[in-house]
């Protein structure tokens, strides 16, 4: 089954982008070789761009505080697994403490580094980070792997509290969902929401078709397309079975 996720507001969209970028960055940091570390550094630059909004930290703190309050109210519910609840609350408490320990503007340590700024400026040019363009960067890429890894973690480390917070919030969001099975007749599907709201739609299917989703407060519309690597996708003209999950914080 392939799972597609469609955020329905800007906050969730940003948090999903952060999750993706942190995953890529850490993957390439562990990759070890010079090309992987080049990709890791480019991902760090993307992270600093995405985290540029000053309200991002306060939004995460506000959401974690809200989730903490809601979950603590469940302690008296005998149907709730107390151990599991304590585990989730502990993760929230750790994430909140780490977020509140962040000082200054997020990512400013990267923006203020003139050496990194020079690389970032050249990275926007196709082939712009060749050794003849950035000999000092070429020198860094040829340092021992451990030295490059230490540098990357020094630049990434101050951003990691955001990763922990986003991981907790998105896990709570995904776990909140209720799945239902549907069939798109001739590749088209519409569901009237009838007052329901959602922050994230998760769509699961085992098919070569891919979904295109549009949603508002009244309805969800899904059109399935057949990918074509030589030209634009074409409409899927057969019935498609899929599962749809509405997730809310």
Phi, psi and omega in degrees: 000135174259133181252127176249138179241136182232105178289145184248009170208169188291325179299312181295322178301316180293318181294324176294323177295319178297316178303315180296315183291320177297320178299316179295316183300309182294326177298313182286330174299317179288342182300326170091316186278173187297321181291322177295319180289330172297314179297322178297319180293320177298323178292325176298318177300318178296320179300317181293330176290316183291327183271014184289341181290125185295336183273359184300314181298315182293326178295318179293318178299315180299316181292318179295320176298319180295317178294321179299314180298316181297319182287323179296332177292345182272356184300328182276358181275115183293343181278353183267136176288110186297320181295317179295319179297316179298322180296315181294317179297324178294320178295320178296316181298318179295316180297319179296316180298318180294319179296314182292341177278351178287133180240152178076184180282133183300129176079003184294331179297331176280317181296328182278351181277109185296325179296314178294323179298322178295320178293316181299320179296320179284333183294338178283354179259129178306122182070017188282354180253025176297160185300327181285340176278320185227074182299326179292324177290321176301320177298317180296319180295342179259007173290164175303147182307318183297323180293316179295319180298317178299318178296314181299318180289332175293322180281326182277327188310313181297344180268346188297331174303329175295320179299313181300317181294315180296320178301315181295312184296315182290328176294316177298320180297311182294323180289345183279349191285155174238121186270142174222149181265142181215167174229129176269111181287122182054034175081008181237141182211138174224137178230120176283133187278334176055041178093349177289150176230160180209152174261336184211135172253132175243126184240124183242133177203158176244087187199159175276357176277152177240144183273146170238118190246137167228141184213149171220191185287353181256325188204159171245129178241130181232131175238128180264136183237152176261116181297145176222115185284355179257339180208184184293152180302150178247153182299142175277123186254028177228165178292140181234122175271138182204166175247139182237130180237124175266124182243135181226145172268000000 
